[in-house]
Amino acid sequence: MADRSSTLTYLKQVPIFRTLPAGQLEFIARSIKERVYEPGAVILKQGEPGVGFFLIADGRVDVTREGQRLRSMGPGEFFGEMALMEERIRTATVTAKERTRCLQLVRWDFRALLKENPDLAVRMLEVVVQRMRESPPTHDSD
């Protein structure tokens, strides 16, 4: 998926992006960086600063918090969205279960997109709230 047209085709199939206007999909496709992780590679580590949002193009990942498995995710699913909402440390660790290809979008590009598309912002908020409800509480002091 190294070229923009295949990235654009893929984005049109992802539920959270499916209804975006063509211009906004093209903006995402131009802004995305492709990353490949081998099995066992840590993509995000709990406690580290977060600046990016990751969309799984191929492969599977496990999401854990304090060593406890929260969920497994695959193509079309995404993670790292909480770091897009505010500058915070990662609340979970994400590890590749198999060779995994992700499309990464950094905070500043994604926030510009959210400002222009309130429907996308609402959908992202719904996912964040759902995941917060599903996750065990953290023991942070903040």
N, C-alpha and C positions, 0 to 999 in steps of 0.2 A: 504494500500500500504506500509505496514511496512517492507516488505522484499525486498531485492535488485532485485530479478527477476521480481516482479510485477512493481517495479519502472522502470526497464529497458524496459519492455514491453510497459509501458505508454510512456516513452520518445521516443520510435520508432514511435509512432503515432503523435507526436507533430511536425508540419511542420518545425519549425526552427531547430530541431534536427534530423529529419528523415534521412538525407543523411550522417550523421556522421558515420565514421567507428566504428565497434563494440567496439574496445578498448577504444575509446573516450567516447562512450555511457556508458561503464562500469565505467569509471573514474567519469563521472557525477553522475551515480547511487550511487557510493560509497561515493561521496562528499555531496550529498543532505541530508538535514534535513527536515523532514515532520513537518508542523505546522498546527494546526486546530484553526480556529477563529469562534466564535459565532456571530450571527447577531448583527450588531451595533459596533462590535469591530474594533478599528482603527489598521490597519496592519502597515501602514507607515504614518508618520505625516509630513506635509509640514514644512520645516525649520529645521528638525532634521537631524543629520548626517546619511548618508546611506552607508551600507556595503554589502547589499545583493540584490540579484535578486530573484524574486518570480515567479514561474510558477503555475497557477491555475490548480489543479487536479480535484476538485469538487467545486461547489458553484458559487456565483456571487459577484462581488465587484463594488463599485462606485468609480470613480476617480474624485477628486475635487481640484480646486486651488482657494485659497482665497474665499472659500465658493461656487464657481461656478462649476457646474457639467460639466466635460469634456467628460466623457464616462462611459459606463458600460462594464464590462469584465466578461468572463466566462471560462470554461474549455479549456485548450490548449493555452490560452492567457497568457501573462506575463507582469510584471511591475518591476520597480526598476532597469532597465537596464542602466539608466544614471549614477547611482552610481558605476556601474562596469567600466565605461569608465574613470572616474576621481573621486577623493575624493571630493565630494560636498555635500551640504545639499540637502534634498529631495525637489523636485520642486512641489510636489502635495501630497495630502492626499488620502490614499486608505482605504476604509471602507467596511467591509463584509456586504453584503445585506442579506445574508442567511448564514447558516453554510457553511464555506468555508475551504477547505483543500488545502494548498499550499506546494510546494516543493521549499525550499530555498537553494540557492547556494551562498556562500560568495565570495567576490571580488577576493581574492587571488587564489581560485580554478578556478574560471571562467576565469580569465586573463591567467592562464596557458593553459587552453583549447583554448582560442582565439589565442594564439601564435602558437599553433600547427595546427590550422585549420583556414586559412585565409578566406575560404568561409563563415564560421560561423560569423567571424568578419564583413565581408561585409554585410551579412544579418542583423546583429544586428544594424549596422550603418544605413542601409536603414530604419529600424523601428524607430530609434531615430530621423532621419531627418523627417520622415513622421509625427511623433508625435509632433515634434517642430513646424512644419508648421500648424498643426491642433490646437495647443494650443494658447490661447491669450497671448500676451506679459506679462512678469512679470515686476514689478516695482523695481527690484533690482538695486542697484547703482554700482554693479561690472561689 
